Amino acid sequence: MDYACSTTLGSYAIHFITGDCRCATKAFGPRLEFYKTFGMNTFSDSAVTALSLITSLDPMLGTIVVRSLAVSACACLIACSAGLLLGGWLGVARFRGRAVVLALLNTALALPSVVVGLVVYLLLSRSGPLGFLGWLFSFKAMVLAQAVLVLPVVTALVRQTIEDADRSHGEQFQSLGARRFMRSLILLWDERYALLTVLIAAFGRAISEVGAVMVVGGIIDGFTRVMTTSIALETSKGDLPLALALGMVLLGVVLLLNSLIALLRRWREQLDDPLPDVASRQASALAAGPAAQGAQP
């Protein structure tokens, strides 16, 4: 067997470093010129190459990033739609067995992602109850797995937020005749700024997940590769610059999302409650008035 044409995952990097690029070309494709130019022996070299991949808008990198954002956004939309309603109702409802339900909900927060992936895999397999859908190893399967992971997070955080708000001023709505479901909707709207943090946590949980999407989606090139699974795959192949570039983009997406949410939250707070600023200016003017008069001769 020709050693230079070995196809084991870790051998691609060995062939490249030793100067035999026949197999490295198969592994790295159009990104090979970056690795020839910058090298990939040290962390700094990999970081420089990763930045070059990002600034040059590498097609493979862009496709993976767009697919990851689409999967996580769809999963968060499904999970948040159900989790907001369910968590809001649990926050105001009082029924027998509620403690058991909350214990199961809190337990679901610690569900291993690979276990969720296994359950979804069994449901979507040909012999499973949802096998007729044909979703296994597809975009829809990854969305379903991430939605199952995100749903307990959203439900638990929303439940705690609404329950605290209900203790503070829920009796006022109850005295006006608002039933539990209507009271939960009112409190959801009243705590909308606090719930933005829940949306951030849900998206972060979804986009950083690797185990479930790897089980139900595989790592099919051009179809089901997302940022987290691609980082694991490219690291095992020795394509460290691409893995590092995906990691940088992942951190950048989370940072951008947090910044936009913070700006939106501040803008809405100022828009909904402009009176404190006016009152503070009037108080400053009144305080400055006597001082100015006392300074006159």
N, C-alpha and C positions, 0 to 999 in steps of 0.2 A: 504494500500500500504506500502511495506517495504521501510523505509526511506533509508536504506543502498543501495538499488538497484534502486534508482531514477536515471533517465537518462538525467536530465537536464544538460546543458553544464557546468555551473559553479559548479555543485555539486561534480564533480570528485575531485577537489582540497579539498573540504570540507571533503569528505570521507577519503582522504589520511591523511590530517592533524589530523583528529580526531582518526585515527588509524584503520578505517575500510577499508581494501584494496581490498574487493571483486569487487567493481565497479572501483576502481583505476587501478586494473589489466587490466580490459577491456580497459580503456582509454590509459594507458601508455605502456602496453605490455612489451617487453624486457627491456625497459629503467627504469622499476620500481626499480631495484636494485640500480641504481644511486640515485634515490630519497630517498630510505631508508637510504643509506649511508650518503648523504650530506644534505638532507632536502631541502626545497624550501620555507622557511618562509621569508628570507631576500634576498636582492639583491646580497650580497656576496655569499650566498649559491647557488643561481641560477646561478651566474657567474661561480662558481667552477664546478657545474654540467654540465654547457654548455661546458666548456673547456674539461671536461671528455668525453662528447659526440663527440667532434671534434677529440680529440686525439685517441679515440678508434674506429674511423671510423664507427659510427653508420650507419647501412644499410639504415634506413629510411631517415636520414639526407643526406646521400650521394645521394640517388635517387632523392630527391627534388632539391638538388643543381645542379646535372647534367641536370635535366629536365629544370630548370630555365635558365641555361647557353645556352642550345640548343635552347630554344624558343627565347631568346633575340638575339642570334647570327643569327638565321635565319631571324628574323624580321629586324635586322640592315642590313643584306646583301641585302634584298629586298628593304628596304627604301633608303639605301645609293646608290644603283645602279641607282634608279630612281631620287633621290634627287640631286645627283651630276650633272647629265646631265641637269635636269630642272633648278636647281639653277644657274649653269654655263651659261645657255642660257639666263635666266632672267637678269643676271648680265651685259650682253653686248647688249641685245636686247632693242630697243626703238620702241614702237608702241603705237597706240591710245588705251587708257584704261589701260595702264600699272600701273598707280597709283591705279586704282581700284583693279587690280590683287594683287598688293603688300599689299593693305589694307586688302584684304581677307586672304592673306597668313599670315600676322602678327596676324590677328584675330584667325586663326587656331592654333597659338602657345598656346593660352589660352583655347583651347577646354578642357572641363572636361572629364576625362577618362571614367567616367560612361556614359556620353552621347555618346562617341565613342563606348563603349561597347553595349549600347542600339541599336544604328544604325546597328552595325555589327550583333547583335542578330536578329534584324528584317530581315536583308538581308539573313541570314543563316537559319532562321526558316522554317518550312515545307511549310508555306504559302508565304514565301518570294521569291524573284526572284532567289536567289542562294540556295534555299532549296534542290534542286536535288543533290547538292554536298554531303549532309549529313555530313557537317563539324561541326555542332553545338556540343558543349561540347566535343571538341577534341583538340589535339595538333595543328592542322592546324588552328582552329578558334582562338586560342591564338596568333599564329604567325601573322595572318591577323590583329587582333586588335592592336597588338603592332606596326606593320608596318604602320598602318594608323596614329597612334600617333606620330611615329618617323619621318615620311615623311615631315611634315611641319617644324620640327626643322632643319632637314638637309637642306632642300631647302632654308629656310630663311637665315641660317648662311652661306651657300655656296654662295648664291646670294650677300650678303653683302661683303664677301671676294673678290669675283671675280669683283664686281663693283668697289671696291677700287683699285684693281690691274689694272683694265682697265683704270681708270682715270690716273694712274701713267705712264704706258708704253703700253697702248693698241693702241695708235696711231701709234706706230712703226710697230706693226703687221698689222694694217690696211693699212699702206702705202705700205707694201709688197704684198698686194692683198689678205690677209687672210679674208675670209668671217666670218660672225658672229659665226656660229657653230664651225668652225675651230679655230677661235680666242678664243672661250670659252674653247675648249679642250687644247689649248696651255697654257692658263692662269691657268687652273685646274692643269696641270702638274707643272707649274712654282710655284704655291702656295701649293704644295702637303704637305709641312711640316706644314703650317698653318692649312690645312684641317684635319690633324690628331686630332686636338682639337675638330673638329666637330664630328669626329667618336667617340671620348670619350664621348662627350655630348649625342650623339645618343644612345650609349650603356647604359649610365647611366639613360637616360630617359626610355629606354625599360625595364631594369632589375629592376628598382624601381617602376614600375607601378603595381597597385593593382586592381583598379576599373574595367577596361575593361576586364582583364583576368578572374576576378571573375564572371562577367556577362556571357561571352561567353563560358568560360571553366568550370565554376563551381569549386568545390573543391573536385573532385572525387579522393579518395585515390588510389594511384598507377597509375593514368592516367593524371590528370590535376592539381595536386598540384604543385605550384611553391613557391619560397621562401617568397614572399610578402603575398600571400594569406594564406600560412601555418602559417606565423607569426600571422596574424589576427585570424585564427582559433584556433591555439594552445593557444594563450593568452586568448581567450574566454573560452576555456576548462580548463584553469588553469595550462596548461603544460608550465610554464614560462621558464624552462631551455632549452627546445627545441626551443622555440621562440627566446630566447636570442642567442642560438648557430647559428640559421639561420641568425640572424642579424649580428653576428660577421663574419660569412662567407661572407655575402653580402658586408660588409665594406672591408673585406680582398680582395675580387675579384676586387673591384673598385680601391683600393690602388695598387694592383699588376698591373692592366692594365695601370694605370697612370705612374707607374715606368717603365714598359717596353716601353711604347710609348716615354717617355722622353729619355731613353737610345738609342732607335732606331733613334730618331730625331737627337740627338747629334752625333751619329756615322755617319749618312748619311750626315750631314752638314760638318763634317770633311773630309769625303770621297770625296764629290763633290767640296769642296773648300779648298784644302790643301795649296794654295799659301800664304794666310796671315800669316800662321805660319812660312813659310820659310822666308818671307820678314821681319817678326819681329825679327827672329834670325840674319839675315844679318844686320839689323839696329842696333841691340844690339852689334854685333861684331865691326861694324864701330865706334859706340860711345865709345866702350871700347878701341879701338886702340889708338887714341890720348891720352887718359888718361894714358894708360900704357907707351906710349913714354914719356910723361911729367914726369912720376914718375922715369924714369931712370936718374942716375947721369950724 
